[in-house]
Amino acid sequence: MVRYKGHAYKWDTVIEQKVNELGRYLAMKASALDFADPAPKLERHDHMVLRAKILGLTSSEAQQLGIGKSTLHYLRKNAQNSRSFKAYHKVKEKLAFTILQQLEADAT
C-alpha cells in the first residue's frame, strides 16, 4: 500500500493513474507531468544472515529444529536465488532462534 493524494492505494492502481496522467499530458489536456510522486520504497524482507543460515543448514540440524525435508528443500531453492523470498513465520522463528544462539556464542 502506498499513500497517494491522501488515500491508500495498491501500486497497480497508482501506476494506472500515472498512465492516465501521461495520456492526458500527451493529448495536451494537462500542462504538467509528475512521475516522482509517490516515490517507491523498495525493501527486502529477507536478510543475508538468514540466507546463509538456510544454505548452511544440514538435514539433521533442520530435523532437530523441527523443519521437514521438503520445507528445507524449498527454503534452500529460494535462498540460492538472488530474488527476495518469504518463509513461514514458524520456520523463521526456528531459524532466528539458532541465529541468535550462534551470535551469542560468537560474542563470548
N, C-alpha and C positions, 0 to 999 in steps of 0.2 A: 504494500500500500504506500502511496505517495500523496503528500499534500499538494494540491494544485488548485489555485483560485478559491481557496477557502474550503475545499472539500477533499475527502479522501477517495482516491481512485486507484484502480489497478493500473499497471504500466501499459497494458494494451489499450485501455481507454484514453490515457494521456497521449499515446502515440497516434491514435486515431484522430484526436483533436488537433494535434500538431500537423498531421497530414491535411486536415481540413483548412487549417491556417495557411499552409503552403499553397493550397489550391486557390484560396481567396487572394493571396498575395500575387500569385502568377496571373490571375484573372484581373489584377489591378483593382480589386474591391477592398483591399486592405493596404495601408501605407507602410506598415512595419511588420517584420518577421522576427520572432524571438525563439530560438531553439535552446537558449541557455537556461531557461526556466521551465520546469524544475530540473535541477542537476541530479543525476543519478548517484546514489551512494552504493558502491559495489563492495560488498563484504563477503568474505569467505566464512563459512560456518564450520569448516574443519580445520584442524591445526596440524602442523607438520610433526609435532611430537606424537600426536595420535596416529598419524600415518606410519611413522617409524615404528611405533609400538605394534601396530597391526601387522606390518610386514615382518617384524622380528619375532612374532608370536609363534611358538611351536604348537602342534596339535595337542600335545599333552598339557601344556600350560593353558591353552584355551579350554580344554576339558575340565581342568581344575577350577577355572573361573566360571564354569557353567555355560560356556559358549560351544554350541554344536559344530560339527564338522562342516555342514553346509553353510551355516552362518559365517564361519571363519573363511570358507572358500570365497563367498561373495564379498566379504569385507576386504580380503586380500586383492581380489579382482578390482574393486573400486578404488582401493588405496594406491594401486600401481598406476592408475590413470591419473593424469595431471588435472582433470576436472574436479570440481567440488563434489562432495558426496555426502550422503546422510547415513547415519546409523541410528538404530532404535535406541530410545532413551535408556532402557535397561542394559543394553550392551555397552553404551557409552559410560554408564556408571561403573560397570565392572572394569572396563579398561582404565578409566580415570583413577580408580582406586589403586590399581597396580602402578600407574604412572606416579601417583603421589608417594607410594611406598618407595619407588625407585629414586625419586628426587630426595626424599628424606635420607635414604641410605647413602646417596652421593654426597649429601651435605655433611654427614658425620665422618 
